[in-house]
Amino acid sequence: MTSSSSPQARLPCDFDWGFATAAYQIEGSAQVDGRGPSIWDTFSHTPGKTADGATGDVATDSYARFLSDVAVLQSYGAKAYRFSVSWSRVIPLGGRNDPVNEPGILFYEKLCDALKGAGIEPYVTLYHWDLPQALEDRYGGLRDKTEFIPDFARYATLVFTRLSKHGVRNWITFNEPEVIANLGYNIGIFPPGRSSNRTLSAEGNSSTEPWVVGHTIILAHATVVRTFKQEGHPGRIGITLNGDWAEPWDPSCPEDAAAAQRRMEFWIGWFADPLYHGDYPACMRAQLGDRLPRFGEQERALVHGAQGDFYGMNHYTTNYIKHRTTAPDLNDFKGNVETSFTSKDGHTLLPEAQSEWLRPCGWGFRKLLNWIYVRYGAPIYVTENGFSVKGEGGLVPPAALQDTDRVNYFVDYLENMAAAITQDKVDVRGYFAWSLLDNFEWADGYRTRFGLTYV
């Protein structure tokens, strides 16, 4: 699948397009106006956990400069802006019986008012990886579904109630639960940094905890979606799942084709299949056995059909997938496959990005849009898509502004998205470039830049 059609000529006139950010990556003001610490505060202040010891203490200072951010969005002609709420800014201790921090929630009300005043539609993410540290300390956070779910539900209801009065009609529960589970509880390179690798963490079990955490997230999402509907909050709600296209390393090899499908199911189906189809993919159960939690009758009734109103899609790259003939490692979370940027015939995805996991491949984006739409049948919002230019972190203007690789990436991906909409009839309704600003890029600190705006 390829397309050389102009996206400007093909995107629907009511298409929502704009930019995305996340609270801990841009807000700064970490100890201002009553905000409590999140697990990212704790993690980034732990020596050796982030590049150059970087933290989000200041970031792009968007808590103080949010009006400037809105002005930038307006100057770009953006129709929409996706941002996240810092849970520990509005409920510093996080729990369902803990006090609300009024200055924190007022900040988001003012941000929404400014966006609406500029003709920009706010898209609000409730959880973009920054769990209040108090909940991790109190009961282990996402590892305890009994405690986490009512705490998250109370937080969500507070934000729904307050921000809906300021024009918010588009909601996302969780951002990239696969990253939360695998990077936080398997590999251990994101907070809370738990892993079976004792050189990284004194605690954790990579073979079990990611699946427990994933199960908690699915149940919490379903609970909040059903609460949102039952309480009659205005607007639409969904979840954002990450996933990259898996192309068979050897297209003529049935085992590679099966491995590519399995990789997609471990990545995307893990969370989407229970919501849309009622259970985890069979390939996950076959590999993981009882390490993968099972839905009880009440849980299945809660989850199935609670996907929400749209499918939020974060997508960046494509991998060539080759099957393995050996048994899966106990800690494997990819479906027992090998991944590469080079196919059997020697085709390599280029150019390299600053992020080692990222290479451009617009045709893979188009294939994935089709795969998701065929499998789940929901309207799609592309909630993140972007490129980190190799070596850009060491540049300053004007050299830092000559980001030809990023421009080419967006042209390729937008053309393929437009082709998916007009030629393949995939129902894509919005697109958010990652990111509005150069910002704190998690464990990579400030070395890696995804921003459309230089900071």
Buried (B, 14 or more C-beta within 10 A) or exposed (E): BEBEBEBEEBBEEEBBBBBBBBBBBBBBBBEBEBBBBBBBBBBBBEEEBBBEEBBBEBBBBBBBBBEEBBEBBBEBEBBBBBBBBBBBBBBBBBBBEBEBBEEBBEBBBEBBBBBBEBEBBBBBBBBBBBBBBBBBBBBBBBBBBEBBBBBBBBBBBBBBEBBBEBBBBBBBBBBBBBBBBBBBBBBBBBBBBBBBBEEBBEEBBBBBBBBBBBBBBBBBBBBBBBBBEEEEBEBBBBBBBBBBBBBBBBEEBEBBBBBBBBBBBBBBBBBBBBBBBEBBBEBBBEBBEEBBBEBEEEBBEBBBBBBBBBBBBBBBBBBBBBBBEEEBEEBBBBBBBBBBBEBBEEEEBEEBBBBEEBBBBBBBBBBBBBBBBEBBEBBBBBBBBBBBBBEBBEBEEEEBEEBEBBEBBBEBBBBBBBBBBBEBEBBBBBBBBBBBBBBBBBBBBBBBBBBBBBB
